[in-house]
Amino acid sequence: MIGAEENLAIMPGSPKSQTSMAYESIRNDIIAGLHEPGKKLKIQDLAAELGVAPGAVREALSRLVPEELVISRDQRGFVVAPLSIDDLVDLTDLRCEIEAIALRRSVANGDVDWEVRLISAAHRLRALPHPVPGKGMRSDATTEWLQRHAEFHAALVSACGSRRLMALHAQLYEQSERYRVMSALVETHRNVGDEHQHLVDLALARDADRLVELMSNHIRLTTDLIVEAAKTTAVA
C-alpha cells in the first residue's frame, strides 16, 4: 500500500511534478533564447504563465543555478545568466577537450548497438530541414531540429562508458546552445549536413584521431560565426 507522502509525490499537480515541469520549461526557454541573457525571472509571473505554484518556480530556478543557466542574486531574485565572447571561447576550449575524451572512449568501446544509435540519430536529423538564418528561429520546426541535433551529438559519445562524462558533455553542449541563435543570424555557405555525415563516417570507421579533429573544427567554426555575429550585437 502506498503511504500518504508517496502518493502525494506522484499525484499530477503535486509540488514535485510542478517543480519538474517548471524546471524543464524554464530551462528549455533559456537554452532556446526565449528568456534573454540578463533578464530578471519574476517568480510570480512565471508561476502564472506556467500554471504552477510560486514555490515550484523558486525551486526550479534554484536547480538551474548550478547549471550556470540562472544566477541567484541576494535579495534581488533570479536572472538569466549573461553571455559573453570570453565565456564562449572558454566554453569552446573546454568542450573540445571533453569531446575528445568522450569520442575516443566511444570509438574504443562502441559496439553494434552504438553504431545503430548513431546511424538512427543521424538519419532523424538529416530528415529535417536545417534552420534558415534569421527566419523562424523559434518555430516548432527549428525546435525539433535542435532536439534532433542534441540527440545526434549525444549518440556520438554514448559509448564512452562514463555517466559523469556524459553528464558533463550534456551540460557543456546545452550551455553552447544558448549561443547558437547568434550563429544562425550569420549567412554562410557551410553545409552542416555534410559535416554531420563526415562525423558519422569517421566514427563508424573507428578513426578516432580524424574524428576528434573534425569535431573540434565543427565546434570552433560555430564559435567563429558567433564571434562574427557579435560584432553587430550587444554580446561583447
DRENBASE-11331 format. One line per 8 residues: number of its first residue (from 1); their letters; for each residue x, y, z of N, C-alpha, C. Coordinates in nm, 2 decimals. Each point is the difference from the previous one (the first is absolute). Layout:
<sites>
NUM	A	X Y Z X Y Z X Y Z  ...
</sites>
This chain:
<sites>
1	MIGAEENL	0.08 -0.12 0.00 -0.08 0.12 0.00 0.09 0.13 0.00  -0.04 0.09 -0.08 0.08 0.12 -0.01 -0.04 0.10 0.11  0.10 0.05 0.07 -0.02 0.09 0.11 -0.05 0.14 -0.05  -0.04 0.08 0.09 -0.06 0.13 -0.04 0.11 0.09 -0.06  0.12 0.00 0.05 0.11 0.08 -0.06 0.04 -0.04 -0.13  0.01 -0.14 -0.02 0.04 -0.05 -0.13 -0.11 0.03 -0.10  -0.13 -0.02 0.04 -0.11 0.03 -0.09 0.00 0.14 -0.05  0.03 0.10 0.09 0.00 0.14 -0.03 0.11 0.03 -0.10
9	AIMPGSPK	0.11 -0.07 0.01 0.12 0.02 -0.09 -0.03 -0.03 -0.14  -0.09 -0.10 -0.03 -0.02 -0.04 -0.13 -0.13 0.05 -0.06  -0.08 0.07 0.08 -0.13 0.06 -0.05 0.03 0.11 -0.10  -0.08 0.01 -0.11 0.01 0.11 -0.09 -0.02 0.13 0.07  0.08 0.10 -0.02 -0.02 0.13 0.06 0.06 0.01 0.14  0.06 -0.11 0.05 0.07 0.01 0.13 0.12 0.09 -0.01  0.05 0.05 0.11 0.12 0.09 0.00 0.12 -0.06 -0.08  0.02 -0.13 0.01 0.11 -0.06 -0.07 -0.01 0.01 -0.15
17	SQTSMAYE	-0.12 -0.04 -0.05 -0.02 0.00 -0.14 -0.01 0.14 -0.05  -0.05 0.10 0.07 0.00 0.14 -0.04 0.14 0.05 -0.01  0.09 -0.03 0.09 0.14 0.04 0.00 0.07 -0.05 -0.13  -0.02 -0.13 -0.02 0.06 -0.06 -0.12 -0.05 0.06 -0.13  -0.13 0.03 -0.01 -0.05 0.06 -0.12 0.05 0.14 -0.01  0.01 0.08 0.11 0.05 0.14 -0.01 0.15 0.00 -0.04  0.07 -0.10 0.06 0.14 -0.01 -0.03 0.03 -0.02 -0.15  -0.07 -0.10 -0.05 0.02 -0.03 -0.14 -0.04 0.11 -0.09
25	SIRNDIIA	-0.12 0.07 0.03 -0.05 0.10 -0.09 0.10 0.13 0.00  0.04 0.04 0.12 0.09 0.11 0.01 0.13 -0.02 -0.06  0.05 -0.12 0.03 0.13 -0.04 -0.05 0.00 0.00 -0.15  -0.10 -0.06 -0.06 -0.01 -0.01 -0.15 -0.01 0.14 -0.06  -0.08 0.09 0.07 -0.01 0.13 -0.06 0.12 0.08 0.01  0.08 -0.02 0.10 0.13 0.07 0.02 0.10 -0.05 -0.11  0.01 -0.13 -0.02 0.08 -0.05 -0.11 -0.04 0.04 -0.14  -0.13 0.01 -0.02 -0.05 0.05 -0.13 0.01 0.15 -0.02
33	GLHEPGKK	0.03 0.07 0.10 0.01 0.15 -0.01 -0.12 0.07 0.02  -0.11 -0.07 0.05 -0.13 0.07 0.02 0.01 0.09 0.13  0.08 -0.04 0.09 0.04 0.08 0.12 0.14 0.06 -0.03  0.00 0.13 -0.03 0.13 0.06 -0.04 0.10 0.01 0.11  0.13 0.00 -0.03 0.10 0.02 0.10 -0.02 0.12 0.08  0.02 -0.01 0.13 -0.02 0.11 0.09 -0.14 0.03 0.04  -0.10 -0.07 -0.06 -0.14 0.03 0.04 -0.03 -0.05 0.14  -0.07 0.09 0.07 -0.05 -0.04 0.14 -0.11 -0.10 -0.01
41	LKIQDLAA	0.01 -0.11 0.07 -0.10 -0.10 -0.01 -0.09 0.02 0.13  -0.12 0.05 -0.03 -0.09 0.03 0.11 -0.08 -0.12 0.03  0.01 -0.04 0.13 -0.07 -0.13 0.04 -0.15 0.01 -0.02  -0.06 0.10 0.04 -0.15 0.01 -0.01 -0.04 -0.01 -0.15  0.07 0.08 -0.08 -0.04 0.00 -0.14 0.02 -0.14 -0.07  0.11 -0.07 0.03 0.03 -0.13 -0.05 -0.11 -0.10 0.05  -0.03 0.01 0.13 -0.10 -0.09 0.06 -0.13 0.02 -0.07  -0.04 0.12 -0.03 -0.13 0.02 -0.07 0.01 -0.05 -0.14
49	ELGVAPGA	0.11 0.02 -0.07 0.01 -0.04 -0.14 0.00 -0.15 -0.01  0.07 -0.07 0.10 0.01 -0.15 -0.01 -0.12 -0.07 0.07  -0.07 0.08 0.08 -0.11 -0.07 0.07 0.04 -0.08 0.12  0.11 0.04 0.07 0.05 -0.08 0.11 0.01 0.09 0.12  0.03 -0.05 0.11 0.02 0.07 0.13 0.13 0.08 -0.01  0.00 0.12 0.07 0.13 0.08 0.00 0.11 -0.08 0.06  -0.03 -0.09 0.10 0.11 -0.08 0.06 0.06 -0.09 -0.09  -0.07 -0.05 -0.10 0.05 -0.09 -0.10 0.10 0.07 -0.09
57	VREALSRL	-0.04 0.12 -0.04 0.09 0.08 -0.08 0.13 0.04 0.07  -0.01 0.04 0.13 0.11 0.03 0.08 0.10 -0.12 0.00  -0.05 -0.12 0.03 0.08 -0.12 0.00 0.06 -0.03 -0.13  -0.08 0.02 -0.11 0.06 -0.03 -0.13 0.11 0.10 -0.04  -0.01 0.13 0.04 0.10 0.09 -0.03 0.13 -0.03 0.08  -0.02 -0.05 0.12 0.11 -0.03 0.09 0.08 -0.12 -0.06  -0.07 -0.09 -0.07 0.06 -0.12 -0.06 0.08 0.05 -0.13  -0.04 0.11 -0.06 0.07 0.05 -0.12 0.13 0.08 0.03
65	VPEELVIS	0.01 0.03 0.13 0.12 0.08 0.04 0.13 -0.08 -0.02  0.01 -0.12 0.05 0.13 -0.08 -0.02 0.02 -0.04 -0.14  -0.10 0.01 -0.09 0.02 -0.03 -0.14 0.05 0.12 -0.07  0.01 0.12 0.07 0.05 0.12 -0.05 -0.09 0.06 -0.11  -0.13 -0.03 0.01 -0.10 0.06 -0.09 -0.07 0.12 0.06  0.00 -0.01 0.14 -0.06 0.11 0.08 0.09 0.04 0.11  0.00 0.13 0.03 0.08 0.06 0.11 -0.10 0.04 0.11  0.04 -0.03 0.12 -0.08 0.04 0.12 0.07 0.12 0.06
73	RDQRGFVV	-0.07 0.11 0.02 0.06 0.12 0.06 -0.07 0.02 0.13  0.08 0.01 0.11 -0.06 0.02 0.13 -0.09 0.12 0.00  -0.12 -0.03 0.06 -0.11 0.10 0.01 -0.05 0.06 -0.13  0.05 -0.05 -0.11 -0.04 0.06 -0.13 -0.06 -0.11 -0.10  -0.01 -0.12 0.05 -0.07 -0.10 -0.08 0.10 -0.07 -0.10  -0.06 -0.05 -0.11 0.07 -0.07 -0.10 0.00 0.07 -0.13  0.11 -0.02 -0.07 0.02 0.06 -0.14 0.06 -0.11 -0.09  -0.03 0.01 -0.13 0.06 -0.09 -0.09 0.15 0.03 -0.01
81	APLSIDDL	0.08 -0.10 0.00 0.15 0.02 -0.01 0.03 0.07 -0.12  0.09 0.10 0.01 0.04 0.08 -0.12 0.09 -0.08 -0.10  0.01 0.05 -0.12 0.09 -0.06 -0.10 0.12 0.09 -0.03  0.11 -0.05 -0.03 0.11 0.08 -0.04 0.10 -0.07 -0.09  0.07 0.07 -0.08 0.10 -0.07 -0.09 0.11 -0.07 0.08  0.04 0.06 0.11 0.10 -0.06 0.08 -0.05 -0.14 0.05  -0.12 0.00 0.05 -0.06 -0.12 0.05 -0.01 -0.10 -0.11  -0.04 0.04 -0.12 -0.02 -0.09 -0.11 0.13 -0.07 -0.04
89	VDLTDLRC	0.11 0.08 -0.01 0.13 -0.05 -0.03 0.05 -0.10 0.10  -0.02 0.03 0.13 0.03 -0.09 0.11 -0.08 -0.13 -0.01  -0.13 0.02 -0.03 -0.09 -0.12 -0.01 0.04 -0.08 -0.12  0.03 0.06 -0.11 0.04 -0.08 -0.12 0.13 -0.08 0.02  0.10 0.06 0.07 0.12 -0.07 0.02 -0.03 -0.12 0.09  -0.07 0.01 0.11 -0.03 -0.11 0.09 -0.09 -0.10 -0.07  -0.09 0.04 -0.08 -0.09 -0.09 -0.07 0.08 -0.09 -0.09  0.09 0.06 -0.08 0.09 -0.08 -0.09 0.08 -0.10 0.07
97	EIEAIALR	0.05 0.03 0.12 0.08 -0.09 0.08 -0.09 -0.12 0.05  -0.12 0.03 0.05 -0.09 -0.10 0.05 -0.05 -0.09 -0.12  -0.03 0.06 -0.11 -0.04 -0.07 -0.12 0.11 -0.10 -0.04  0.13 0.04 0.00 0.11 -0.09 -0.04 0.00 -0.12 0.09  -0.01 0.02 0.13 0.00 -0.11 0.09 -0.11 -0.10 -0.02  -0.12 0.06 -0.01 -0.12 -0.08 -0.02 -0.01 -0.07 -0.13  0.04 0.06 -0.11 0.00 -0.06 -0.13 0.10 -0.11 -0.01  0.12 0.02 0.06 0.10 -0.11 -0.01 -0.05 -0.12 0.08
105	RSVANGDV	-0.06 0.02 0.11 -0.05 -0.11 0.08 -0.12 -0.07 -0.07  -0.08 0.07 -0.07 -0.11 -0.06 -0.07 0.05 -0.08 -0.12  0.10 0.05 -0.07 0.05 -0.07 -0.11 0.07 -0.13 0.05  0.06 0.00 0.11 0.07 -0.12 0.05 -0.11 -0.10 0.06  -0.10 0.05 0.06 -0.10 -0.09 0.06 -0.12 -0.03 -0.08  -0.03 0.08 -0.10 -0.12 -0.01 -0.08 -0.02 -0.13 -0.06  -0.13 -0.05 0.01 -0.03 -0.13 -0.06 -0.11 0.02 -0.11  -0.06 -0.11 -0.04 -0.10 0.01 -0.10 -0.12 0.09 0.04
113	DWEVRLIS	-0.04 -0.01 0.13 -0.11 0.08 0.05 0.04 0.15 -0.01  0.12 0.03 0.03 0.04 0.14 -0.01 0.00 0.05 -0.14  0.04 -0.08 -0.10 -0.01 0.03 -0.14 -0.14 0.03 -0.04  -0.09 -0.09 0.05 -0.14 0.02 -0.04 -0.06 0.13 0.06  0.03 0.03 0.12 -0.04 0.12 0.06 0.05 0.12 -0.08  0.12 0.00 -0.04 0.06 0.11 -0.07 -0.06 0.02 -0.14  -0.01 -0.11 -0.07 -0.06 0.00 -0.13 -0.15 0.05 0.00  -0.07 -0.05 0.10 -0.14 0.04 0.02 -0.01 0.15 0.03
121	AAHRLRAL	0.08 0.05 0.09 0.00 0.14 0.04 0.03 0.09 -0.12  0.10 -0.05 -0.07 0.04 0.08 -0.12 -0.11 0.01 -0.11  -0.07 -0.12 -0.01 -0.11 0.00 -0.10 -0.11 0.09 0.04  -0.04 0.00 0.13 -0.11 0.08 0.05 0.04 0.15 -0.02  0.12 0.03 0.02 0.04 0.14 -0.01 0.01 0.04 -0.15  0.04 -0.09 -0.08 0.01 0.03 -0.15 -0.13 0.02 -0.06  -0.10 -0.06 0.06 -0.14 0.01 -0.06 -0.07 0.13 0.02  0.06 0.09 0.09 -0.05 0.13 0.03 0.08 0.11 -0.08
129	PHPVPGKG	-0.07 0.10 -0.04 0.07 0.11 -0.07 0.08 0.08 0.10  0.11 0.04 -0.04 0.09 0.08 0.09 -0.07 0.14 0.01  0.00 0.06 0.13 -0.06 0.13 0.02 0.07 0.10 -0.10  -0.09 0.09 -0.05 0.05 0.11 -0.09 0.04 0.12 0.08  0.12 0.05 -0.01 0.05 0.11 0.08 -0.10 0.12 0.00  -0.04 0.04 0.12 -0.08 0.12 0.02 -0.15 -0.02 -0.03  -0.04 -0.13 -0.03 -0.14 -0.02 -0.04 -0.05 -0.12 0.09  -0.10 0.04 0.08 -0.07 -0.10 0.08 0.09 -0.08 0.09
137	MRSDATTE	0.09 0.07 0.06 0.10 -0.07 0.09 -0.07 -0.05 0.13  -0.12 0.04 0.03 -0.08 -0.05 0.11 -0.12 -0.08 -0.04  0.00 -0.05 -0.12 -0.11 -0.07 -0.05 0.00 -0.14 0.05  -0.11 -0.08 -0.01 -0.01 -0.14 0.05 0.10 -0.08 -0.08  0.02 0.03 -0.13 0.09 -0.08 -0.09 0.14 0.02 0.05  0.04 0.12 0.04 0.13 0.03 0.05 0.02 -0.07 0.13  -0.09 0.00 0.09 0.00 -0.06 0.13 0.03 -0.15 -0.02  -0.07 -0.06 -0.09 0.02 -0.14 -0.03 0.14 -0.03 -0.05
145	WLQRHAEF	0.05 0.08 -0.09 0.13 -0.01 -0.06 0.11 0.00 0.12  -0.02 0.10 0.08 0.09 0.02 0.12 0.00 -0.13 0.09  -0.11 -0.05 0.02 -0.01 -0.12 0.08 0.07 -0.12 -0.07  -0.03 -0.02 -0.13 0.07 -0.11 -0.07 0.15 0.02 -0.01  0.04 0.13 -0.01 0.14 0.03 0.00 0.07 -0.04 0.13  -0.07 0.03 0.11 0.06 -0.03 0.13 0.01 -0.16 0.01  -0.11 -0.07 -0.04 0.00 -0.14 0.00 0.12 -0.06 -0.08  0.03 0.06 -0.12 0.10 -0.05 -0.08 0.14 0.01 0.07
153	HAALVSAC	0.03 0.12 0.06 0.12 0.02 0.07 0.01 -0.09 0.12  -0.11 -0.02 0.07 0.00 -0.10 0.11 0.03 -0.14 -0.04  -0.05 -0.04 -0.12 0.02 -0.13 -0.05 0.14 -0.03 -0.03  0.07 0.10 -0.05 0.14 -0.02 -0.04 0.09 -0.04 0.12  -0.04 0.05 0.12 0.09 -0.03 0.12 -0.07 -0.09 0.10  -0.11 -0.06 -0.05 -0.08 -0.09 0.09 0.06 -0.13 0.05  0.11 -0.03 -0.07 0.07 -0.13 0.04 0.13 0.03 0.08  0.01 0.12 0.05 0.12 0.04 0.08 0.01 -0.08 0.13
161	GSRRLMAL	-0.11 -0.05 0.05 0.01 -0.08 0.12 0.01 0.07 0.13  -0.03 0.13 0.00 0.01 0.08 0.13 -0.13 0.09 0.01  -0.07 -0.03 0.10 -0.12 0.09 0.03 0.04 0.14 0.03  0.10 0.02 0.07 0.04 0.14 0.04 0.05 0.07 -0.13  0.07 -0.07 -0.08 0.05 0.06 -0.13 -0.11 0.04 -0.09  -0.10 -0.09 -0.01 -0.12 0.03 -0.08 -0.08 0.13 0.06  -0.01 0.00 0.13 -0.07 0.12 0.06 0.08 0.13 -0.02  0.13 0.00 0.01 0.08 0.12 -0.03 -0.01 0.03 -0.15
169	HAQLYEQS	0.01 -0.09 -0.08 -0.02 0.02 -0.15 -0.13 0.07 -0.03  -0.11 -0.05 0.06 -0.13 0.05 -0.02 -0.01 0.15 0.05  0.06 0.02 0.12 -0.01 0.14 0.06 0.07 0.10 -0.09  0.12 -0.04 -0.05 0.08 0.09 -0.08 -0.07 0.03 -0.13  -0.06 -0.11 -0.06 -0.08 0.01 -0.12 -0.11 0.10 0.01  -0.08 -0.01 0.11 -0.11 0.08 0.02 0.04 0.15 0.02  0.11 0.02 0.07 0.04 0.14 0.02 0.05 0.06 -0.13  0.05 -0.09 -0.09 0.04 0.05 -0.13 -0.12 0.04 -0.09
177	ERYRVMSA	-0.11 -0.08 0.02 -0.12 0.02 -0.07 -0.06 0.14 0.02  0.03 0.06 0.11 -0.05 0.14 0.03 0.06 0.10 -0.10  0.11 -0.03 -0.05 0.07 0.09 -0.10 -0.04 -0.03 -0.14  -0.07 -0.11 -0.03 -0.03 -0.05 -0.13 -0.08 0.10 -0.08  -0.10 0.07 0.07 -0.09 0.10 -0.07 0.09 0.10 -0.07  0.11 0.04 0.06 0.08 0.10 -0.06 0.07 -0.05 -0.12  0.05 -0.12 0.00 0.06 -0.05 -0.12 -0.10 -0.02 -0.12  -0.12 -0.02 0.04 -0.11 -0.01 -0.10 -0.03 0.13 -0.07
185	LVETHRNV	0.05 0.11 0.05 -0.03 0.13 -0.06 0.10 0.03 -0.11  0.10 -0.08 -0.01 0.11 0.02 -0.10 -0.02 -0.09 -0.12  -0.01 0.06 -0.12 -0.01 -0.07 -0.12 0.13 -0.07 -0.03  -0.01 -0.13 -0.04 0.13 -0.08 -0.02 -0.03 -0.10 -0.10  0.10 -0.04 -0.07 -0.01 -0.11 -0.10 0.03 -0.14 0.06  0.01 0.00 0.13 0.03 -0.12 0.07 -0.10 -0.11 -0.02  0.04 -0.12 -0.02 -0.09 -0.11 -0.02 0.01 -0.09 0.13  -0.09 0.03 0.09 0.00 -0.07 0.13 -0.03 -0.15 -0.02
193	GDEHQHLV	-0.10 -0.03 -0.09 -0.03 -0.13 -0.02 0.11 -0.09 -0.05  0.09 0.05 -0.09 0.12 -0.07 -0.04 0.10 -0.02 0.12  0.01 0.11 0.08 0.09 -0.01 0.12 -0.05 -0.12 0.09  -0.13 0.00 0.02 -0.05 -0.11 0.09 0.02 -0.14 -0.06  -0.02 -0.01 -0.13 0.02 -0.13 -0.07 0.15 -0.04 0.01  0.09 0.09 -0.02 0.14 -0.03 0.01 0.04 -0.05 0.14  -0.06 0.06 0.11 0.02 -0.04 0.13 -0.05 -0.15 0.02  -0.11 -0.03 -0.06 -0.06 -0.14 0.01 0.10 -0.09 -0.07
201	DLALARDA	0.05 0.03 -0.12 0.08 -0.08 -0.07 0.13 -0.03 0.07  0.06 0.10 0.06 0.13 -0.02 0.08 -0.03 -0.08 0.12  -0.11 0.02 0.07 -0.03 -0.08 0.12 -0.02 -0.15 -0.04  -0.07 -0.03 -0.10 -0.02 -0.14 -0.04 0.13 -0.06 -0.05  0.09 0.08 -0.06 0.12 -0.05 -0.04 0.10 -0.02 0.11  -0.04 0.05 0.12 0.09 -0.01 0.12 0.12 0.08 -0.01  -0.01 0.11 -0.08 0.12 0.09 -0.02 -0.01 0.11 0.11  0.05 -0.03 0.12 -0.02 0.09 0.11 0.08 0.13 -0.02
209	DRLVELMS	0.12 0.00 -0.05 0.08 0.12 -0.02 -0.07 0.10 -0.09  -0.05 -0.05 -0.12 -0.06 0.09 -0.09 -0.14 0.05 0.05  -0.07 -0.09 0.07 -0.13 0.03 0.06 0.01 0.12 0.10  0.10 -0.01 0.08 0.02 0.10 0.10 0.04 0.13 -0.07  0.09 0.00 -0.10 0.04 0.12 -0.07 -0.12 0.06 -0.07  -0.09 -0.08 -0.06 -0.11 0.06 -0.07 -0.10 0.05 0.09  -0.02 -0.06 0.12 -0.10 0.05 0.10 0.05 0.13 0.05  0.13 0.01 0.03 0.05 0.13 0.05 -0.02 0.11 -0.11
217	NHIRLTTD	0.02 -0.03 -0.12 -0.02 0.10 -0.11 -0.15 0.04 -0.01  -0.08 -0.10 0.02 -0.15 0.01 -0.01 -0.05 0.10 0.11  0.05 -0.02 0.12 -0.04 0.08 0.11 0.06 0.14 -0.01  0.13 0.01 -0.04 0.07 0.13 0.00 -0.05 0.09 -0.12  -0.05 -0.07 -0.11 -0.06 0.08 -0.11 -0.12 0.07 0.05  -0.08 -0.07 0.08 -0.12 0.07 0.06 0.03 0.12 0.09  0.11 -0.02 0.08 0.04 0.11 0.08 0.05 0.12 -0.08  0.07 -0.03 -0.11 0.05 0.11 -0.09 -0.12 0.08 -0.06
225	LIVEAAKT	-0.10 -0.07 -0.03 -0.12 0.06 -0.06 -0.07 0.09 0.11  0.00 -0.05 0.12 -0.06 0.08 0.11 0.08 0.12 0.03  0.13 -0.01 0.00 0.09 0.12 0.02 -0.02 0.10 -0.11  -0.02 -0.05 -0.12 -0.03 0.09 -0.11 -0.13 0.07 0.02  -0.10 -0.07 0.04 -0.14 0.05 0.03 0.01 0.11 0.11  0.09 -0.03 0.10 0.01 0.09 0.12 0.04 0.14 -0.04  0.07 0.01 -0.11 0.04 0.14 -0.04 -0.11 0.09 -0.02  -0.12 -0.05 -0.03 -0.12 0.09 -0.02 -0.11 -0.02 0.11
233	TAVA	0.04 -0.07 0.11 -0.10 -0.02 0.11 0.06 0.05 0.13  -0.09 -0.02 0.10 0.04 0.05 0.14 0.10 -0.09 0.07  0.02 -0.12 -0.05 0.10 -0.09 0.07 0.14 0.05 -0.03  0.08 0.01 0.11 0.13 0.05 -0.02 0.10 -0.07 0.10
</sites>
